[in-house]
Amino acid sequence: MREKQGISNLDYLLSIENVPRLIVEGKRTGVTFNSSSKNSPRNNYQLRYFRTAFRQPFSRIVTQAEKYAHETGVKYALITNGGEWVLLQLLLAPGYTDLNDLRGYYFGNLFTDNFNFELFWNILYKPYVDSGSLESSFAEINIKEADFVEIPSAKIGQLRWQTGGIDSVLRDFYDFFFGEITDEARRNMLEKCFVADSRLNQFRGELNRALTDVAPTFVPEAMDIDPNESELLVTQSSGDQKGRVVIVTGSVGCGKTTFVTKSLVKARHEQKGKILALKIDLRDEVEDQHTNIKSDLWKYVAEQWRNARPDAYHNETLRKIFGHELADLRRGPYESVFDQDKLELARQEASKLKDLLNDPETYFKKCWRYYRRKEIGIVVFLDNVDRRTKPYQEQVYNFTHKLARETGATVIVTMRELTFFHGREAGFLDVRPDTVFHLKSPNLEQLLSRRITYIEQHIKQDHRLSTWKKTRDWESFYKELLIHAKVLKQVFLIDGQGREILALLGSVAWHDVRFFLITLKQLHFLLGSSQSNWSKSEIIAALMAPIVRGRPILGNLYQPSYPAYQNYFLKIRVLLLMQHGQLQHATRHGTTLNSIIRFLRLYGYQERWSKDALQELVQQRFLECLEVPVAEEFTKNYQLQDGHSFRPSPLAYDCTESTITDSNYLALIGNDLPFHQEYSYKKYEDIIKEFSEVLMNEGLTRTAIELLNETHASRVVAKYLVEMLKNEQPSKSLAKYMPEIAGTERRMEEIAVILRQKAQLPALPESTPKQRSLFDLIETDLNESSDAHQLRIPKTMAKARIGKSGYAPLIFWALVYLRLNGNLGASGVEITEVINKYLVNDNIPKASNNVSRALRNFVESQGWLTSRKASARLKVFQVKQNWTEYWQEIFGEPAPRIDKNAN
């Protein structure tokens, strides 16, 4: 608690874990304000009512509290004369221009029976305040619908994106070379184009971590497997006595079928024909309610087996397989008949073999054990079990175990993560000890590179070449194929922006290689193979059109869940909290629903807004709910539940990094944005109406996208968002002292700077406040000085290292600077601000989460560093007093001479 005495006022600043939360304003001497001159049963009133009811002395105290609120950035003040208790909001809320219009809470007189202690407790009990009771309580009474709300698309309609005719060669280009490669005719492609590496060397930082494909939490027993680890799938013991069931799960389109096919081809080659593989694609089979599933599965196995080993049905082989049964027949009741009639013996043996052959369970049990004795392993591959109903899937699963147990075969089943999830929920995937592999998605850069190389260098060895030459002008066709391949090579593998574009498409696909290829195909149809490269901004515009699955791929992160209220930046702040406002360790393990609601409550966002926004973020694939699969068929109808936890998707990292400030993105999201300013709405409406006419004539082409760039649509939207952001800010005290909000708002400010540039607004004057401890301000008044201590930047700074860490020297210098300027306990956010201000290029700033990670890992063990807990959620750091002893060792030059009083 901090006490501030004026001439006749006594102010208290109440804090929780050193974060200022509430002003308490009273009278120390002189005449205090009297009781209310009006009686009313309500518990909340406008400030102007309080002024009238309590008269001039009360107004003077409010004026004093308002001044203190502006000084400290704390929004809320408790006004009391000892008997009367009033709780006020003294900083304007969104939609308000006059403080007197804001409502406050009246608890009554403490010395009367009408004091509302329950309300007082529910709002001001310390743990409730810590969880956001002040903000949520005032959000309820000071919420204000916008006087003007218009959404352009409600009048203009959705933009009519139309594609023109599609080049038939380009269609063949994708159908022939960028589809599945498991067909027998594409066996050469399988050999040349299979990507065995899942490492994402092309990406860095948190996007790399988000895109790394790992087993989801609901498949805890799964072993992560790379595409190059095929030997784990088909081992030397395949076809042994007990058999085994192997489940290969993974995200939709991650290449499960390709991986298994490649593994079996490799195993057959390496074991020189000692492996017999049967593939049964359940997608091709018909199912109805009268289907005898077990009988059909045996029939499918028999069909594939007959194709693989027709000799297994020859009389000679059958006699070897069923030798014991035939011997028993000869020694049975008819033995004397058979001795006299060899023809009858032959007839009875044939009948016996037919009966055994017609019973698949008996036949395959005996047959495959016969081949096992010949050291030939049997592998049965059941593919696309996902495409069938749940009862069918359960019977398939039971069948696989019976087949493995009775025949000694290895049975491989592929299924999506979603299917595995539902199987676990139903209980039938929990009952047997299967070997479960989670297949990682392949490296997309290598996938593109290998397929382009195949077209350029290996196409003449393709098994389909003779057919192509017969059905088309081969030379002309091949030249056009090379042109299309060259475009992809230039865009993704050569151009400097290629990895950014690949990161965006990889984030959109989110481990789904099939969806990545479909999206790439549609983009190519749209952007063509002209001489100029595709830009990321063009691709963003295309992804906001319904080019795949009939709806836009990129959602509108600025779109409020409740259009009539100010909550444009709610969704973005959720994503920024997880990326910049908390430790990345916490983010990777999931942020709970309650934690997010508590965080958003501090901004005054209502709980219903927050919950609807979270649900939409999962549905639009910006957030991953750790308790459910990420497959679109599950997330598109996602329903929020208590107990769920979340982390950012790869798309969230990419969008908050650059996409949400892209000109085309801003221009296009405006059509679905609820405008609360009539003049901004009119400007945008006029622009987009004119552009819609262009679209009707031009269709969605690169030319249309270029014309969109020439309009002022993005400028209008950016300016409007900048103006709305001013009214959607947390209190200054929270932004300054609470780590989660401080980290979030730092990145939010960076986004705002880019939006101002897009709007062509003048840059805000840069404030250079004196660096101070987050908490010393509360303990004591520091002497302000406009002349901060200057600290020389060593010439070796760019190359300096401590161990292998490049962050450590930067942190050391920043902490010395902060110490010299009075800060004896700096957070990771403060250290990052100093590093970015003085030590690194403005275009390549350091991220606070990376600085914090360095502090937690290598740097914290250094002899020059000390740390302490400033609160339960915040650790602060400083250099020790003998820091000069380390300067020479780190930078290779003498420490600067500093006034001892400053040290």
C-alpha angles and dihedrals in degrees: 000000000000120000122206121186124202130175093289105350132089114203127189126194109203117205137187114210088347093305111124108233111157140027117214111199124191142149119267100184137002129029115343122205118278131235120284116286089210131064121214133156094221123102101212132050140164116271090245088060091053090050091053095043097048096030132207102334089056091050091054091054091047089052090052092048092047090054090050091048090056091047095051101029090233110141102200133065133184110214118198144160091194093268107043117055123197127174116205140181106224102182120070121264124217112287095022128107100171121058090210090067092063117098126231136190123258113200096181133232115326091215096056134071093246096068106127098224094164092059090043090053096044092054105032105033103121099237089048091051089050090055093050105269093144094053096043094045093053091042087061097054100032098043110125130191114227114259089223124038122168131157113202095217090058088069104021097038126220116318110265104235109191128176122209128227117316121235108245092216091053089051090051089046090063097035093052102038111018102047132076116322100198097095115111090240089056095052091116090055089049089056097045102032105039109120112215097179125084096176115120100216091154093066131062140200124358095348088060090051093047093049094046106110113228134162110279120243093254091062096057097156095052122114114222109236130191120220088248094060097080093137088073090060101050109030130184088258095062108136096023124150099282101032122210140236117224122192117200110195132173143135121306111285096004092133104264094148092045091049094050092044092050091047092052093047089050093047093050090050096046095043092045099235095321090121123071113194126194119193119200115186106202090190089075096052125096119235132189136160092269095052116127094219098188093049091047093051091053088049092053091049091049093050093052092043093051089052092048099043113014088167088068087075096049117112093240093054094042090055089055093047094049098032093130093050092050091048090052089051092052092048093046133095092300096053094113091046091051091049089059099034115043091174091059089049091053091047093050092046090052091050091049093050090049091053092048091047092051091056102073095190092056095039098051094041091057097033098052093043086055090054091045089059086055087055093249115137123212121216121186115196115199108192132189098016084153091074093067134078121273094253088050091049091052093051091047089053092050089047093053092057094047091048093050094044097048101037104031090235126144109241117199119196123186120204138161122253088250092056090048089049093053091044090054090048091051090049101233095106093056100061105075135047100247126171104246122195124187107209116218118222116254125251106274094207090057091044091058093041095053095046092048089048090050091056092046100042114012107035092102090064092053114122090225095058096098091054092050092051091052096048105041145021094279100196094050091042093051093049090055091047089055091050092054091045090050091055092054091045092051095045100044108021106031111023117088092235092049097099092049090053091045090049090054094048091043089051091050092049093044097198093324102122092179092056090046091056093045091051092047090051093052092047090051090050088052103040097034131200101286121144097265119080123245113258124217090240091056090050091050089053091050093048089056089060122080094254094136126042092352098282139076117278096209115061128211107260092186094056111112118227087223108040097196093059134063107259104119094134100041096100093044091051091053090056093043091051090060094043103039110005102063141030112286089230088063092046094052091052091049134263113248124237091242092052092052093047090050091050094049092045088065088064091052093251111151118243094241090054091050095048094047090048092052091050091051092047090057092044091050090047096243091118131041117216104212094210096061136045119269094227111128093233087064102037097047090073097030117156121201116241135184111260095036119130130198146203132183118274121227087258090058092056093049095045097048090046097057118326098080091059096045113122095231092047091052093045093052101041088057090076091066097034118111106232118211093186118071096206092052090047093051092050093051094042093054092049096047094046089058092046091050089060089054090051092052090057101032104032122210101319136139087261091057091049090051089052090051088057090054093056122083093236095113091047092053093048094045092050092048092050091049090054092047092049090061089064095044102063132127119239113282092240092057092044090052104040108027112080096210093053094038092056093043094049093047090063090039089058090052090053089048090054091055091046089053089052091050089049089049090234120153114265116258115252109266113246116213105191120184110266109252139170114270091233108026087079088067096045099047143352109261120212106256116225127181091204108074118197109267120225125199116242108227117240089230094055095108093055100032118123136177105206101320095324120113091181095059097071090047091051092046093053093044092051092049089051092048092047092052089052096052102267108130097172120032128183125224089258092055092047090050091051091055092046092050093044098050113011113039140049114275090230093055106042122176116248117237092227090058091049090049090049091052090049092052095046122033104356098055090067093058119115094230095058132082129177141187139186109260091181140343090279103031134067119189129201139206139171117253121253091256093060091127089071090065099043095081092047094051102039102023094235135088118279115258117262108251131184105260091227088062094049 
